[in-house]
Amino acid sequence: MIEVIQHHFVGGLYAKEMRIAENAEVTSHRHVYDHLSVLAKGCVIVSADGVQQTYYAPAVIKIKAGVNHSVRPVNGDAHWLCIHRTDCDDVNQVDQVLIAPLGALDFALRAP
């Protein structure tokens, strides 16, 4: 189970705060820009373009633009925050704005 605890919006920044159960996984996705994620509690394996790395809280993880990434807790639940720069402050639209649709990413990374 992935539970969104709270959406935080301030000054062009957005943070999605989540509890990720040990048996759950934030599925692979990518963005058109770099962003930060914060592991506030627990231990996770982050898979980024097929390379796995283990992180222990507290940790700040930089995710590069265009990198497919997923998050899977191990040995208990994790408290995770994804932090993005965006002007969108609508909880019903923010994921559509932030997550790159298939095909769109290649164009966006090449555009000046």
Steps between C-alpha positions, in 0.01 A plus 500: 500500500615850415330768706531865403519668839498858380562725200719803582505808273705815560670755275520290184598183686296187552568208733297181499532335841436126499510191716607202295424162655775238500318286243424793263699675230483843343500383139751608240446847356710794380501879488632758251714670767714412800324479837567403860350229713534477876496175693387615844457154656588145409714328243429487125644364181489756223527360151614765249531385139554146624770583757393427858625692802403460866434809714447531875316792658571779522605540137458749218507342155549689173309351208627613161274607214392220269592221741240229554487445875305302757506472880454184708521491882682216673483391866191710576304797371665815363412868535585664166467848351535589132590867450436678170513849355161582344241774468219243524331503840205273419526160670279349229729614216851511645597141411394554137715815491806340662516146359627484142267321259660245269660669199482851646820466699732449202372819336515702822861400573610603148309830491710815558 
